[in-house]
Amino acid sequence: RVTVLSVIVITISSRKFLLSGEHSYPWYKKGVEDFASYVWPRIRQAFPDAELTIQSRQISQDIVAFLSGDSRVSFVGFVDDFASLFRSYSFFVHPLLTGTGQKNRLAIAMAQGLCCIASNSAVEGMDLMPFQEYIPLQKSECLGFDTVVDMENIISDLAKCKEIAARGYWKIREKFHQNSLAKGYVELYKEAIRINAGWL
């Protein structure tokens, strides 16, 4: 059986940012708070068209209260189709401070062709190249997150962001294909064992 993967058309045409993760996970929630405190104000000031959506099954009321006065921030609760949600945005932000949880949403975002902005913890183990396949968030010693020096310059160039999104997409697609092939070989191996067992 051959797995056929569809190819999507990547379009980075807006500065609509999405954060999606569970606020019940403390190190993710803290990352969202730090992004909202230290990174989003810089993006908001630099780009009047920037919009931010925060999605979580149970949204932290602390985060809602902190951003309640910002007309360019919206909140979304439970969703059952992340792929459809993600396709409405151009940028995906994963500000995980530490740990290894919730990386599946970063992979989904890349598979949907979004330009991803992520912390070191968020991409750990994913074999992604910073500035090539994602835009890195750097953790400072005093604050939670501080943007890289040229963050605004990168985001200002939507064509560059599209290139980053495309490379991230193909990296995730390649990994998925390799995993699919590996699973296929395992199934063939199991089938061979069953056939051989029948011969005995």
Summary of the structure (lengths in Angstrom):
residues: 200
radius of gyration: 19.2
end to end distance: 26.7
largest distance: 73.2
contacts: 614
relative contact order: 0.17
helix: 47%
strand: 16%
